[in-house]
Amino acid sequence: MDGQATGVPQPGVNPTALSVATAARLLSAAGGHPVTPEQIQADVDAGAPTNDNGTINLVHYAAWLMREFAG
């Protein structure tokens, strides 16, 4: 079974430059419930930070989520 099927990150996955789909897959694997690419894209549309190339920095995204939940 490969890493994608198990939700385990593949070697070379850069947590500072994830596609929306990869971020959703990693967050689903790490959390207790599924996270869809559509949910993350909705966050991006609502102002979640992205890199210049549209990728997600997982640390910046997590910080943004915490600010959203706290505010």
PyMOL commands that place a pseudoatom at each C-alpha (Angstrom):
pseudoatom trace, name=CA, resn=MET, resi=1, chain=A, elem=C, hetatm=0, pos=[0.000, 0.000, 0.000]
pseudoatom trace, name=CA, resn=ASP, resi=2, chain=A, elem=C, hetatm=0, pos=[1.464, 3.369, -0.939]
pseudoatom trace, name=CA, resn=GLY, resi=3, chain=A, elem=C, hetatm=0, pos=[1.532, 6.489, 1.200]
pseudoatom trace, name=CA, resn=GLN, resi=4, chain=A, elem=C, hetatm=0, pos=[-1.361, 8.141, -0.588]
pseudoatom trace, name=CA, resn=ALA, resi=5, chain=A, elem=C, hetatm=0, pos=[-3.683, 5.230, 0.159]
pseudoatom trace, name=CA, resn=THR, resi=6, chain=A, elem=C, hetatm=0, pos=[-2.779, 5.276, 3.857]
pseudoatom trace, name=CA, resn=GLY, resi=7, chain=A, elem=C, hetatm=0, pos=[-2.688, 9.057, 4.231]
pseudoatom trace, name=CA, resn=VAL, resi=8, chain=A, elem=C, hetatm=0, pos=[0.982, 8.942, 5.222]
pseudoatom trace, name=CA, resn=PRO, resi=9, chain=A, elem=C, hetatm=0, pos=[3.011, 11.711, 3.601]
pseudoatom trace, name=CA, resn=GLN, resi=10, chain=A, elem=C, hetatm=0, pos=[5.242, 10.680, 0.744]
pseudoatom trace, name=CA, resn=PRO, resi=11, chain=A, elem=C, hetatm=0, pos=[8.958, 11.396, 1.007]
pseudoatom trace, name=CA, resn=GLY, resi=12, chain=A, elem=C, hetatm=0, pos=[9.613, 14.851, -0.299]
pseudoatom trace, name=CA, resn=VAL, resi=13, chain=A, elem=C, hetatm=0, pos=[6.274, 16.355, 0.771]
pseudoatom trace, name=CA, resn=ASN, resi=14, chain=A, elem=C, hetatm=0, pos=[7.036, 19.931, 1.742]
pseudoatom trace, name=CA, resn=PRO, resi=15, chain=A, elem=C, hetatm=0, pos=[4.712, 21.150, 4.536]
pseudoatom trace, name=CA, resn=THR, resi=16, chain=A, elem=C, hetatm=0, pos=[5.474, 24.740, 3.548]
pseudoatom trace, name=CA, resn=ALA, resi=17, chain=A, elem=C, hetatm=0, pos=[4.232, 24.258, -0.042]
pseudoatom trace, name=CA, resn=LEU, resi=18, chain=A, elem=C, hetatm=0, pos=[1.282, 21.871, -0.246]
pseudoatom trace, name=CA, resn=SER, resi=19, chain=A, elem=C, hetatm=0, pos=[-1.385, 21.726, -2.891]
pseudoatom trace, name=CA, resn=VAL, resi=20, chain=A, elem=C, hetatm=0, pos=[-4.924, 22.114, -1.561]
pseudoatom trace, name=CA, resn=ALA, resi=21, chain=A, elem=C, hetatm=0, pos=[-5.563, 18.413, -2.244]
pseudoatom trace, name=CA, resn=THR, resi=22, chain=A, elem=C, hetatm=0, pos=[-2.399, 17.297, -0.439]
pseudoatom trace, name=CA, resn=ALA, resi=23, chain=A, elem=C, hetatm=0, pos=[-3.143, 19.566, 2.522]
pseudoatom trace, name=CA, resn=ALA, resi=24, chain=A, elem=C, hetatm=0, pos=[-6.618, 18.061, 2.770]
pseudoatom trace, name=CA, resn=ARG, resi=25, chain=A, elem=C, hetatm=0, pos=[-5.207, 14.546, 2.638]
pseudoatom trace, name=CA, resn=LEU, resi=26, chain=A, elem=C, hetatm=0, pos=[-2.597, 15.259, 5.331]
pseudoatom trace, name=CA, resn=LEU, resi=27, chain=A, elem=C, hetatm=0, pos=[-5.048, 17.019, 7.626]
pseudoatom trace, name=CA, resn=SER, resi=28, chain=A, elem=C, hetatm=0, pos=[-7.547, 14.178, 7.223]
pseudoatom trace, name=CA, resn=ALA, resi=29, chain=A, elem=C, hetatm=0, pos=[-4.851, 11.661, 8.139]
pseudoatom trace, name=CA, resn=ALA, resi=30, chain=A, elem=C, hetatm=0, pos=[-3.705, 13.681, 11.153]
pseudoatom trace, name=CA, resn=GLY, resi=31, chain=A, elem=C, hetatm=0, pos=[-7.112, 14.677, 12.476]
pseudoatom trace, name=CA, resn=GLY, resi=32, chain=A, elem=C, hetatm=0, pos=[-10.107, 12.791, 13.662]
pseudoatom trace, name=CA, resn=HIS, resi=33, chain=A, elem=C, hetatm=0, pos=[-12.344, 13.617, 10.710]
pseudoatom trace, name=CA, resn=PRO, resi=34, chain=A, elem=C, hetatm=0, pos=[-12.116, 14.054, 6.954]
pseudoatom trace, name=CA, resn=VAL, resi=35, chain=A, elem=C, hetatm=0, pos=[-11.017, 17.387, 5.511]
pseudoatom trace, name=CA, resn=THR, resi=36, chain=A, elem=C, hetatm=0, pos=[-11.950, 17.969, 1.889]
pseudoatom trace, name=CA, resn=PRO, resi=37, chain=A, elem=C, hetatm=0, pos=[-10.127, 20.070, -0.678]
pseudoatom trace, name=CA, resn=GLU, resi=38, chain=A, elem=C, hetatm=0, pos=[-13.343, 22.074, -0.991]
pseudoatom trace, name=CA, resn=GLN, resi=39, chain=A, elem=C, hetatm=0, pos=[-13.193, 22.984, 2.700]
pseudoatom trace, name=CA, resn=ILE, resi=40, chain=A, elem=C, hetatm=0, pos=[-9.630, 24.207, 2.374]
pseudoatom trace, name=CA, resn=GLN, resi=41, chain=A, elem=C, hetatm=0, pos=[-10.426, 26.086, -0.831]
pseudoatom trace, name=CA, resn=ALA, resi=42, chain=A, elem=C, hetatm=0, pos=[-13.323, 27.789, 0.963]
pseudoatom trace, name=CA, resn=ASP, resi=43, chain=A, elem=C, hetatm=0, pos=[-10.853, 28.885, 3.660]
pseudoatom trace, name=CA, resn=VAL, resi=44, chain=A, elem=C, hetatm=0, pos=[-8.478, 30.205, 0.996]
pseudoatom trace, name=CA, resn=ASP, resi=45, chain=A, elem=C, hetatm=0, pos=[-11.372, 32.083, -0.597]
pseudoatom trace, name=CA, resn=ALA, resi=46, chain=A, elem=C, hetatm=0, pos=[-12.155, 33.509, 2.873]
pseudoatom trace, name=CA, resn=GLY, resi=47, chain=A, elem=C, hetatm=0, pos=[-8.607, 34.790, 3.323]
pseudoatom trace, name=CA, resn=ALA, resi=48, chain=A, elem=C, hetatm=0, pos=[-6.451, 31.874, 4.457]
pseudoatom trace, name=CA, resn=PRO, resi=49, chain=A, elem=C, hetatm=0, pos=[-2.856, 32.568, 3.460]
pseudoatom trace, name=CA, resn=THR, resi=50, chain=A, elem=C, hetatm=0, pos=[-1.263, 30.951, 0.449]
pseudoatom trace, name=CA, resn=ASN, resi=51, chain=A, elem=C, hetatm=0, pos=[2.164, 31.125, -1.077]
pseudoatom trace, name=CA, resn=ASP, resi=52, chain=A, elem=C, hetatm=0, pos=[2.655, 33.139, -4.268]
pseudoatom trace, name=CA, resn=ASN, resi=53, chain=A, elem=C, hetatm=0, pos=[2.177, 29.975, -6.311]
pseudoatom trace, name=CA, resn=GLY, resi=54, chain=A, elem=C, hetatm=0, pos=[-1.119, 29.096, -4.591]
pseudoatom trace, name=CA, resn=THR, resi=55, chain=A, elem=C, hetatm=0, pos=[0.275, 26.370, -2.359]
pseudoatom trace, name=CA, resn=ILE, resi=56, chain=A, elem=C, hetatm=0, pos=[-0.486, 26.129, 1.343]
pseudoatom trace, name=CA, resn=ASN, resi=57, chain=A, elem=C, hetatm=0, pos=[2.074, 26.533, 4.124]
pseudoatom trace, name=CA, resn=LEU, resi=58, chain=A, elem=C, hetatm=0, pos=[0.655, 24.204, 6.749]
pseudoatom trace, name=CA, resn=VAL, resi=59, chain=A, elem=C, hetatm=0, pos=[2.034, 26.242, 9.674]
pseudoatom trace, name=CA, resn=HIS, resi=60, chain=A, elem=C, hetatm=0, pos=[0.632, 29.516, 8.332]
pseudoatom trace, name=CA, resn=TYR, resi=61, chain=A, elem=C, hetatm=0, pos=[-2.692, 27.862, 7.555]
pseudoatom trace, name=CA, resn=ALA, resi=62, chain=A, elem=C, hetatm=0, pos=[-2.919, 26.389, 11.074]
pseudoatom trace, name=CA, resn=ALA, resi=63, chain=A, elem=C, hetatm=0, pos=[-2.140, 29.796, 12.595]
pseudoatom trace, name=CA, resn=TRP, resi=64, chain=A, elem=C, hetatm=0, pos=[-4.839, 31.391, 10.425]
pseudoatom trace, name=CA, resn=LEU, resi=65, chain=A, elem=C, hetatm=0, pos=[-7.347, 28.755, 11.524]
pseudoatom trace, name=CA, resn=MET, resi=66, chain=A, elem=C, hetatm=0, pos=[-6.541, 29.381, 15.188]
pseudoatom trace, name=CA, resn=ARG, resi=67, chain=A, elem=C, hetatm=0, pos=[-7.070, 33.123, 14.735]
pseudoatom trace, name=CA, resn=GLU, resi=68, chain=A, elem=C, hetatm=0, pos=[-10.386, 32.440, 12.980]
pseudoatom trace, name=CA, resn=PHE, resi=69, chain=A, elem=C, hetatm=0, pos=[-11.602, 30.158, 15.758]
pseudoatom trace, name=CA, resn=ALA, resi=70, chain=A, elem=C, hetatm=0, pos=[-10.456, 32.550, 18.484]
pseudoatom trace, name=CA, resn=GLY, resi=71, chain=A, elem=C, hetatm=0, pos=[-11.994, 35.606, 16.848]
for i in range(1, 71): cmd.bond("trace and resi %d" % i, "trace and resi %d" % (i + 1))
show_as sticks, trace
zoom trace
